Amino acid sequence: MTTDDLHSIKDDMVAFIEGHGLQRLPGYVTEDVPSVLWESNGNPDAWKDFVEMAKHVGTPFITFSEMKLDPTELDVLVEEAGEMNFPDEEATELLEAQWLRKYAGKVGYIQLGFVYQGIAFLHETTTEWYERFQVLLEDVENFHDIVIDDRERDDEDE
């Protein structure tokens, strides 16, 4: 995706879905639900084909979820990235978290979905910065898991 903010694409999606007579159900389909991810093959308008497929199979609604980069969440991430690399103020994770500040408040991810014969079919639209944000979140979470495991081992040794 070449845009840094999916807000205008979101507006187009809403109009297109409603134009096809489908309802939008605000909801996010989690990874623990059996699902099939739509392959866009580099087509930025593949979400339109997805909506048309949903209508073709007779679904009455499409799940619709968007993720904005929350400034408060980002502040916490910057703090945790700093703790992770203290005292190195030039650490990659910290610089990456600070770089993300310019995207605060922007839409970085949209998930569309519909259910057919017990399977959730999903289409995801994302920005590069949101994917980097997700990787950074995982890195920080993995670091905290390591620290917690080490503390538990220290407690057991005492």
TORLUM-49364 format. One record per residue: x, y, z of N, C-alpha, C, O, CB in turn; residue in one letter. Coordinates in pm, whole numbers, padded with zeros to 5 digits, always signed. Each point is the difference from the previous one (the first is absolute). Glycine has a CB too. Layout:
<kolmars>
XYZXYZXYZXYZXYZa ...
</kolmars>
This chain:
<kolmars>
+00086-00118+00000-00086+00118+00000+00090+00123+00000+00092+00010+00080-00279-00133+00043m +00159+00215-00213+00087+00116-00015-00042+00119+00084+00075+00098+00007-00030-00177-00234t -00159+00075+00290-00046+00114+00079+00039-00018+00146+00017-00112+00048-00207+00147-00207t +00204+00077+00229+00034-00004+00142-00124+00004+00090+00009-00023+00120+00207+00135-00175d -00332-00081-00004-00124+00008+00077-00113-00059-00084-00027+00047-00111+00107+00160+00236d -00144-00310-00073-00105-00070-00073-00138+00063+00017-00101-00060-00038+00234-00147+00065l -00139+00326+00029-00129+00064+00028-00085+00016-00126-00119-00031+00003+00227+00151+00187h -00050-00073-00300-00080+00019-00122-00042-00134-00060-00109-00011-00055+00231+00227+00012s -00036-00316+00052-00036-00134-00047-00114-00055+00085-00092-00064-00052+00328+00023-00029i -00230+00066+00211-00108-00041+00090-00132+00061-00045-00101-00070-00008+00265+00049+00198k -00164+00150-00219-00122+00066-00047-00052-00064-00128-00121-00019-00016+00199+00232+00122d +00014-00245-00199-00040-00067-00125-00060-00137+00029-00099-00039-00062+00279+00162-00061d -00120-00197+00216-00051-00132+00036-00141+00009+00056-00088-00077-00038+00322+00001+00085m -00256+00170+00044-00132+00016+00061-00103+00028-00108-00106-00063-00002+00211+00151+00215v -00076+00004-00304-00094+00034-00107-00025-00119-00092-00114-00025-00041+00192+00263+00051a +00026-00312-00042-00012-00115-00091-00082-00111+00064-00087-00058-00064+00309+00116-00038f -00195-00088+00228-00074-00104+00072-00148+00037+00008-00087-00082-00032+00292+00024+00167i -00233+00180-00094-00139+00044+00011-00066+00008-00137-00120-00025-00012+00178+00152+00220e +00018-00091-00311-00052+00005-00135-00041-00137-00053-00083-00010-00091+00226+00207+00052g -00085-00300+00094-00037-00137-00037-00112-00055+00088-00035-00118-00008+00270+00081-00072h -00289+00122+00165-00113-00042+00083+00038-00086+00119-00086-00066+00059-00049+00079-00260g +00262-00013+00237+00047-00079+00114+00011+00089+00123+00025+00120-00010+00100-00276-00144l -00143+00095+00268+00018+00070+00127+00144-00019+00047+00067-00096-00038-00312+00062+00099q +00291+00128+00020+00132-00012+00062-00019-00037+00146-00076+00065+00072+00178+00104-00231r -00034-00273+00200-00001-00043+00139+00134+00041+00060+00104-00053-00040-00264-00144-00005l +00159+00291+00141+00129+00037+00060+00054-00118+00080-00055-00037+00104-00014+00280-00094p +00177-00300-00057+00058-00114+00070+00128-00045-00067+00018+00015-00120-00245-00085+00192g +00315+00014+00009+00129-00049-00044-00001-00152+00012-00035-00054+00105+00153+00269-00035y -00079-00284-00175+00008-00146+00002+00140-00037+00047+00099+00035-00065-00271-00060-00123v +00180-00047+00299+00130-00036+00059+00061-00121-00070-00065-00069-00078-00011+00162+00297t +00203-00116-00189+00074-00110-00061-00050-00137+00041+00027-00098-00070+00168+00247+00063e -00267-00160+00118-00044-00131+00045-00130-00046-00068-00050-00108+00030+00160+00156+00187d -00163+00032-00309-00118-00038-00078+00049-00060-00131+00086+00058-00066-00229+00126+00172v +00089-00301-00146+00040-00057-00129-00027+00102-00111-00112+00048-00016+00064-00283+00099p +00153+00266-00161-00016+00106-00099+00086-00024-00122+00096-00078+00001-00149+00237+00183s +00016-00088-00289+00075+00001-00125+00029+00146-00030-00090+00084+00001-00019-00300-00090v +00236+00246+00061+00041+00137-00030+00000+00020-00151+00062-00076-00074+00079+00087+00285l -00211+00092-00256-00009+00035-00141+00138+00044-00049+00065+00082+00064-00308-00015-00039w +00285-00121-00137+00129+00038-00059-00023+00112-00101-00070-00018-00100+00162-00215+00134e -00034+00347-00007-00019+00117-00085+00091+00002-00122-00031+00066-00099-00037+00057+00301s +00178-00195-00196+00095-00007-00111+00040+00138-00053+00009+00021-00121-00107-00242+00061n +00120+00314+00152+00046+00133-00037-00107+00093-00054+00030+00113-00038+00183-00219-00009g -00337+00061+00042-00109+00082-00052-00056+00087+00113-00061-00054+00093+00005-00122-00268n +00074+00308+00170-00048+00086+00108-00153+00005+00011-00055+00041+00102+00261+00094-00132p -00275-00176-00076-00147-00002+00001-00057-00140+00024-00119-00022-00023+00122+00217-00131d +00078-00288+00199-00047-00137+00023-00112-00005+00103-00081-00093-00001+00309+00010-00056a -00233+00181+00145-00107+00001+00101-00136+00012-00066-00100-00047+00055+00257+00151+00110w -00164-00042-00284-00128+00009-00071-00045-00137-00047-00118-00034+00010+00175+00267-00084k +00038-00313+00023-00032-00138-00039-00047-00080+00121-00091-00082-00010+00260+00095-00176d -00107+00012+00299-00037-00067+00124-00146+00032+00037-00077-00091+00032+00318+00100+00047f -00277+00118-00083-00137+00041+00032-00098-00062-00098-00107-00046+00039+00193+00263+00057v -00050-00218-00224-00088-00061-00100-00016-00150+00024-00108-00055-00024+00179+00230-00141e +00033-00242+00210-00009-00142+00034-00094-00021+00118-00081-00093+00000+00315+00056-00086m -00225+00123+00184-00089-00010+00117-00145+00013-00045-00087-00075+00046+00266+00171+00103a -00205-00003-00236-00137+00018-00050-00042-00122-00081-00114-00046+00012+00145+00296-00018k +00058-00304-00076-00029-00116-00085-00043-00122+00082-00090-00073-00040+00255+00161-00125h -00099-00109+00280-00036-00117+00082-00119+00028+00092-00044-00089+00073+00284+00018-00081v -00291+00193+00003-00122+00032+00073+00017+00038+00145-00094-00011+00078-00013-00141-00229g +00224+00198+00190+00019+00042+00138-00075+00132+00024+00004+00089-00085+00222-00206+00093t -00293+00130+00106-00074+00123+00026+00087+00114+00055-00042+00116+00000-00156-00258+00042p +00319+00109+00004+00086+00103+00059+00147-00033-00020+00037-00114-00029-00214+00163+00198f +00258+00052-00154+00146-00013-00003+00053+00055+00131-00038+00110+00042+00048-00090-00297i +00078-00096+00320+00065+00055+00119+00098+00106-00047+00060-00010-00107-00085-00209+00238t +00039+00322-00048+00083+00114-00038+00075+00047+00123-00060+00037+00101-00101+00032-00284f +00293-00071+00175+00082+00044+00112+00115+00084-00052+00064-00034-00099-00126-00171+00233s +00086+00314-00066+00113+00085-00034+00087+00020+00123-00049+00000+00113-00085+00117-00293e +00261-00100+00157+00092+00027+00109+00073+00131-00027+00065+00017-00104-00037-00265+00149m -00040+00340+00051+00074+00127-00005+00115-00010+00098-00009-00070+00101-00198+00202-00167k +00314-00062+00037+00113+00003+00092-00033+00099+00111-00002+00121-00020+00167-00181-00164l -00191+00005+00301-00039+00079+00116+00123+00067+00060+00098-00068+00031-00292-00087+00014d +00192+00289-00029+00117+00071+00055+00040-00049+00139+00119-00006+00031-00188+00205-00165p -00028-00233+00219+00031-00048+00134+00069-00135-00006+00098-00025+00072-00294+00151+00020t +00146-00215-00177+00062-00131-00020+00143+00016-00049+00090-00072+00042-00315-00029-00092e +00243+00197-00040+00133+00025-00056+00096+00053+00107+00117-00038+00000-00223+00084-00222l +00057+00040+00312+00084+00050+00110+00050-00116+00087+00116-00004+00039-00245+00220-00039d +00039-00310+00028+00038-00118+00080+00104-00083-00075+00096-00047+00060-00325+00044+00047v +00209-00014-00237+00094-00076-00081+00138+00065-00001+00102-00068+00011-00292-00012-00153l +00195+00212+00128+00129+00072+00001+00069-00021+00134+00120-00026+00006-00211+00199-00166v +00015-00163+00268+00056-00021+00134+00054-00141+00016+00111-00019+00050-00272+00188+00042e +00084-00268-00135+00044-00140+00013+00121-00030-00089+00089-00075+00040-00325+00010+00013e +00238+00125-00173+00115-00019-00088+00125+00062+00062+00110-00053-00013-00263+00053-00189a +00136+00114+00270+00112+00063+00069+00051-00085+00114+00121-00013+00020-00212+00234-00081g -00002-00281+00139+00039-00087+00112+00071-00125-00052+00094-00050+00062-00289+00134+00073e +00149-00131-00248+00055-00122-00058+00147+00019-00037+00078-00096+00004-00306+00035-00092m +00267+00181+00053+00135+00027-00049+00078+00097+00087+00104+00051-00042-00188-00094-00184n +00036+00070+00346+00066+00096+00088+00144-00041+00022+00024-00118+00026-00242+00170+00086f +00313+00036-00120-00002+00144-00018+00021+00043-00145+00025+00118-00025+00060-00099+00256p -00094-00111-00327+00027+00032-00142-00115+00079-00061-00105-00057-00031+00244-00152+00012d -00120+00340+00002-00103+00086-00056-00004-00005-00152-00085+00064-00062+00110+00083+00259e +00065-00221-00257+00003-00016-00146-00043-00141-00041+00022-00041-00114+00163+00211+00101e -00246-00244+00103-00041-00137-00030-00108-00002-00108-00086+00088-00005+00142-00155+00241a -00050-00032-00319-00092-00012-00114-00146+00005+00044-00080+00073-00060+00253-00206-00059t -00209+00057+00221-00140-00005+00044-00049+00136+00048-00112+00041-00029+00143-00280+00092e +00053+00309+00010-00037+00132+00051-00016+00100-00114-00096+00077-00003+00216-00127+00218l -00026+00050-00307-00008+00092-00114-00123-00031-00085-00068+00091-00048+00319-00070+00046l -00279-00149-00017-00118-00040-00077-00129+00047+00068-00090+00051-00066+00216-00252-00020e -00134+00183+00217-00119+00044+00075-00017+00151-00010-00112+00049-00016+00140-00243+00175a +00081+00268-00150-00007+00146-00013-00038+00041-00142-00074+00097-00018+00246-00074+00199q -00123-00095-00280-00033+00027-00140-00150-00016-00025-00057+00072-00082+00287-00150+00014w -00293-00014+00138-00143-00026-00019-00089+00116+00046-00117+00005-00037+00167-00246+00065l +00004+00332+00051-00081+00112+00052-00070+00080-00111-00109+00052+00020+00268-00037+00173r -00097-00007-00308-00060+00078-00109-00127-00065-00055-00073+00062-00077+00300+00023+00019k -00252-00209+00096-00120-00070-00046-00110-00007+00105-00104-00062-00022+00251-00071-00127y -00124+00195+00264-00100-00001+00108-00132+00056-00051-00004+00105-00064+00185-00079+00238a -00289-00097-00145-00134+00042-00040-00040-00043-00140-00114+00020-00041+00144+00170+00190g +00063-00249-00224-00030-00043-00137-00049-00144-00002+00035-00081+00086+00138+00240-00173k -00256-00191-00014-00050-00136-00019+00108-00079-00072+00044+00037-00109-00288+00041+00101v +00287-00188+00069+00107-00081-00058-00042-00139-00041+00076-00071-00065+00077+00200+00201g -00275-00170-00097-00042-00138-00027-00152-00005-00008-00069+00061+00082+00273-00153+00036y -00255+00021-00216-00143-00024-00013-00021-00148-00031+00065-00056-00088-00108+00294+00008i -00049-00299+00154-00036-00139-00024-00146-00006-00040-00087+00052+00071+00261-00135+00094q -00202+00019-00278-00136-00030-00042-00018-00150+00014+00096-00076-00019-00106+00274-00142l -00111-00242+00193-00023-00143+00011-00145-00037-00022-00091+00081+00020+00281-00093+00137g -00211-00113-00197-00134-00055-00005+00012-00150+00027+00105-00060-00020-00187+00239-00144f -00028-00237+00209-00001-00143+00032-00083-00071-00106-00109+00043-00037+00134+00002+00286v +00031-00156-00297-00069-00084-00097+00030-00145+00035+00116-00041+00005-00102+00220-00187y -00120-00256+00206+00009-00141+00034+00098-00026+00116+00080-00094-00003-00135+00040-00235q +00046+00140+00339+00077-00019+00123+00144+00047-00005+00074-00017+00097-00219-00171-00057g +00187+00245-00151+00137+00050-00014-00006+00151-00015-00083+00053-00074+00163-00271-00033i +00009+00288+00177+00010+00145-00016+00095+00029-00116+00112-00051-00004-00157+00091+00252a -00001+00041-00340+00082+00044-00112+00040+00143+00031-00084+00083+00033-00031-00238-00203f +00245+00183+00159+00053+00129+00044+00078+00070-00111+00066-00064-00082-00055-00024+00315l -00021+00218-00232+00085+00084-00085+00065+00103+00091-00069+00065+00079-00079-00099-00286h +00280+00048+00198+00072+00096+00082+00072+00101-00088+00065-00036-00098-00036-00137+00278e -00043+00299-00143+00071+00108-00066+00086+00064+00108-00050+00034+00108-00135+00007-00284t +00313-00024+00147+00090+00053+00102+00104+00092-00063+00025-00003-00121-00061-00203+00259t +00096+00287-00053+00110+00087-00042+00132-00063+00045+00002-00085+00089-00150+00293-00076t +00256-00165-00075+00131-00051+00041+00032+00038+00144+00052-00081+00075+00025+00096-00312e -00110+00109+00275+00032+00044+00136-00078-00081+00102+00051-00027+00108-00002+00258-00193w -00172-00272+00054-00077-00078+00097+00060-00140+00016+00002-00055+00111-00210+00184-00172y +00256-00186-00048+00067-00130+00010+00126+00011+00086+00029-00089+00080-00120+00024-00307e +00166+00174+00209+00120+00022+00084-00038+00019+00146+00070-00047+00089+00047+00150-00285r -00228-00033+00220-00053+00019+00135-00030-00135+00065+00034-00022+00116-00131+00246-00184f +00032-00313-00006-00034-00132+00053+00126-00081+00035+00004-00067+00104-00215+00071-00239q +00312+00002+00049+00126-00070+00027+00066+00055+00126+00051-00075+00083-00020+00032-00330v -00032+00174+00260+00058+00064+00119-00075-00041+00127+00062-00027+00103+00012+00221-00245l -00206-00198+00134-00080-00046+00115+00039-00142+00041+00015-00029+00119-00203+00177-00192l +00203-00235-00026+00039-00138+00028+00139-00007+00062+00023-00076+00094-00165-00001-00285e +00236+00157+00140+00136+00002+00055-00001+00041+00147+00065-00062+00084+00025+00116-00313d -00165+00052+00260-00008+00049+00137-00067-00105+00089+00043-00024+00113-00053+00263-00195v -00095-00302+00032-00070-00103+00077+00092-00119+00026+00003-00053+00111-00222+00126-00210e +00294-00115-00003+00093-00111+00017+00109+00035+00102+00041-00085+00078-00086+00013-00314n +00091+00196+00234+00100+00044+00097-00056-00010+00142+00069-00048+00091+00031+00202-00262f -00225-00109+00190-00062-00008+00134-00019-00144+00043+00013-00031+00119-00129+00249-00161h +00085-00307-00051-00014-00142+00033+00133-00057+00049+00003-00079+00094-00186+00056-00265d +00292+00064+00107+00133-00047+00042+00032+00052+00139+00048-00076+00085+00029+00069-00325i -00104+00134+00265+00028+00059+00132-00083-00068+00107+00051-00030+00108+00003+00250-00216v -00180-00244+00082-00088-00066+00098+00049-00141+00027+00003-00043+00116-00199+00181-00193i +00234-00214-00028+00052-00135+00019+00126+00002+00085+00017-00085+00088-00116+00017-00308d +00188+00163+00196+00123+00009+00079-00030+00031+00146+00063-00055+00090+00060+00130-00293d -00219+00012+00227-00038+00033+00139-00060-00121+00071+00026-00022+00118-00068+00261-00186r -00038-00318-00004-00059-00119+00061+00109-00100+00036-00007-00064+00105-00204+00100-00237e +00311-00050+00046+00110-00091+00029+00080+00048+00121+00041-00080+00085-00029+00018-00329r +00011+00195+00252+00072+00056+00115-00077-00026+00128+00060-00033+00102+00039+00211-00248d -00232-00164+00143-00082-00026+00118+00009-00145+00042+00002-00030+00119-00156+00213-00189d +00158-00274-00028+00010-00143+00031+00134-00036+00061+00009-00088+00085-00166+00041-00273e +00264+00117+00146+00133-00027+00050+00019+00042+00145+00086-00052+00070-00004+00080-00301d -00163+00067+00275+00017+00053+00137-00053-00092+00100+00006+00028+00119-00019+00196-00202e 
</kolmars>
